[in-house]
Amino acid sequence: MPSIPSLGGRRGRNNRAHERVVPPLPVPLSAYVVDCGVYVDGTRLPGRWTHTEAVAEVRSRGEGFVWIGLHEPDEHQIQGVAETFGLHELAVEDAVHAHQRPKLERYDENLFMVLKTLRYVEHESPTTANEIVESGEIMVFLGKDYVVTVRHGKHSGLHGLRAELEAAPDRLRAGPAAVLHAISDQIVDSYLAVSAAIETDIDVIERAVFAPRSPVSAEQIYLMKREILELRHAVMPLASPLRRLAEGCSALVPEDVRSYFRDVDDHLTTVTERVISFDELLTTLVNATLAKITLQQNADMRKITSWAAIIAVPTMVVGVYGMNFDYMPETKWRYGYPLVMAAILLVCFVLYRIFRKNRWL
């Protein structure tokens, strides 16, 4: 008689099949949405809006735009915003994972721009600081009726900029491109401030390097070069996106806004020139520091060699008379010891004067 399959195994499989999968609890909108505003004719409409309500309001009116700000959202949190505004999946992935170089990309009729933010870290002395520049990122999605900003980092806040723009309706009447310009302008202005502070630090290092007793090591200068490299990675790649915006790469940037991007590009050029000069100067300081170290080592070797030569004279003489031969006539002489000591002192003195004259001692 054939055996009957065990019902216990089937019962276990059925139970597992009917187990309820509990989805993760969604994060409240306010946890990552910093602000969401609707702007019509340059003026912010009163009230609090979700991104879906804001888009519906703008599109029902047929004018205005939405500006929503996000702070370090994850993939699940940004998904609803991406679907509402039709953001491209590749740009969304970049916005979530961050660590992108400054760039400007076009997806259909929309723009995606990445900018690096920089903050100067206050410190007592540039020769002892471990970190001088702190970086963050701002990603901007730009459409005909929306601006979505995604921030990474603690110092990349846009609250003050939003308040400044809301106090100037004439600027916001230019549409979403005005917001992109204001963000770019604020970031480049921060580059100018950071570069000015770094210039002061480099002046301090330069004076310390050429001081008689320099407290600066080559490692400290390399640390400053690393900070300049971080500044360079933020500044250099941004030139091309700003130039494209100034030249009108998209219809989303009106003609009257393009001239403002040219002004931002001019400021960025100033920062770029500073960064290049900083890098060249630090390279020179590294070479000068290494040259000073080499000279100091040579001076030390000359001193060691000079004293070794001076000490070799009494060592040799004492070594000869320490061999205890039976027939050494001068050892029996009454004035032998004083004469030998006088000869040792005389030779040592002559050698000392020679080395001193040649600046070996």
Secondary structure, DSSP 8 states (H G I E B T S, - for coil): ------HHHHHHHHHHHT----------GGGTEEEEEEEETTEE-SS---HHHHHHHHHHHTS-EEEEEEES--HHHHHHHHHHHT--HHHHHHHHH----SEEEEETTEEEEEEEEEEE---S-TTT-S-SEEEEEEEEEE-SSEEEEEEESTT---HHHHHHHHT-HHHHTT-HHHHHHHHHHHHHHHHHHHHHHHHHHHHHHHHHHTSTT----HHHHHHHHHHHHHHHHHHGGGHHHHHHHHTT-STTS-HHHHHHHHHHHHHHHHHHHHHHHHHHHHHHHHHHHHHHHHHHHHHHHHHHHHHHHHHHHHHHHHHHHTT--S--GGGGSTTHHHHHHHHHHHHHHHHHHHHHHTT--
